[in-house]
Amino acid sequence: MAEKELWYLLINGQKDANTGGFGNFYAYGSHLGDALKKTITASNEKYQLSHHNLIEASLLDHFDVIGNNSELIKIAEDVYVRPPMPTYPLDAPDNEFVPPTGIVKSVYEGEYNYELIKENFVAYKADEHGRFEFELVLDKKKLIDTFITTIDFLPTVDGFWIYIKNYWENDLTELWVAKHFIDKHAVIEFLNRQKKNTLENGYLDIVVHSTKGETNLMLNDHKKIQMNTDDEKVFRNFIGNIIDLGYEQTREFYSLEFGYHHFHYRLAGSLARTDFKQMLMDNKFEIIDTQ
């Protein structure tokens, strides 16, 4: 059996209808998502914390590197907390960005302040190849539902593929294509059915393609919604629909990618890489390319 990893996890959540709380946890797990699941279960049983959000994480070499580790309280097998657990009123203004499931900020400071990440989008005029590009950052609460909604903003759906990134279990980057997914309903049904394994997996680029303008809509491994197209009308219509959802354009665009130390992860109970590829084959995906 592989040795368990030790993770530091900063988690917030809800204690009751009016009160939130957050805690500094340390947990062992086979991977980050496993350690997170153990912590969620233990903090719910011990402190009645619910609606958890993973805010920050760090992978530790061993228990002895934790400062003043004698102060930690073991609240379950493999799970420790550093008291106290501060609380706050849920109606207090809170503008901190909650990262979508699958990616989380590291404790180490990057080039930019984390407070700069906001829910907004950026749109770029056509490049030298005539491609228009769009990017949208959303938090955990809004990302998945919005991405599913944007599939309907495409003029047609004529292709569907998934890139498995090479840093998932230190393997190759692989491109898997579902040639039979040629309508919006089929793509949306698959993603909803495999939500934990796809939309909440931080090791994938998920691409929905339309031949109109060779348009690609993507939820990438950094949990940004991206779109690029050759067709200016498709581009303008897509942005109009995004604005109708209430999102604003910005020139100051930051996301949990460049300039920020971060971790990718998958949830406990989701498929490991080998099992994930078998699931794709079972759904008639074909591997097209490896890098």
C-alpha positions, 0 to 999 in steps of 0.5 A: 500500500502506498504511503499516506500523504500528510496535508495541511488544510485551511477549511471554512464552513457553516456551524449553524444558520447564523454562524460560520467557522474555520479551522486549521487541520492536518490530515493523512490521506492517499491523496489530497481529496482523500485527506479532505474527505476525512477532515470534512467527516471528522469536523462535521462529527466533532464541531457540526461544521457543514458546507465545507470549503477548502481555502488553502493547502500544503503538502508536508514532508512529515508530522515533525515539520508542523510547528508546535505540533504538541498543541494539535488535537486528534479528532479522528483517525488521521485527522488533527486540528489546531485549536481554537476554531474561530467563528464569524457571522455568516452575514458579515461581508466576505469577498474572499474567492472560494476556489472551485473543487479540483484546485486550491491555493498553496500556503506559499505566496505567489507573484500576486495577492490572492485578493485580486482574484474576482468573478469576472471575464476577459475578452480578447480581439482576434489574434494574428490567426483570426481567433477570438478568445474569452476567459471567465473565472468563477468560484466554487458555487457558480462554476459548474452550473455556469459551464453547463449553461454555456454549452447551450450558448454554442451554435451547435455541438459537433465534438467532445474531448477530454485531455488527461494532464500528465501530472495526474499520477505522473503519466503522459498527457492523453487526448480522448475523443467521443466522436458520437457525442454530437449534440448538447444533450448527450454532452450535458447528460454525460458531464452531469452523470460523471460530475465527480470524475470530470467537472470536479477533477482538477487534472482534466481539460474538458472541451466541447466543440462546434464546427461553426467558427471552429469554436472550442468551449473548455473547462480547463484544469485550472477551473477557468471557462474558456472559449475561442472561435474564428467567428466574430458573431459566435463570439459576440453572442456568447459574450452577450449571454455571459453578460446576461448571466450577470458577469462583468468584463475586466481588464484586471484579470487574475485566476488561480494559475499563473502567479499563484502556487496551487495544487490540483486534486480529485475528490475522494470516491472519484476514479483513479487515472486507470479507472477513469480511462476505463470509464472513458472506454466504456463510454466509447471514447477513443484515445487519439494522442499522447504527449 
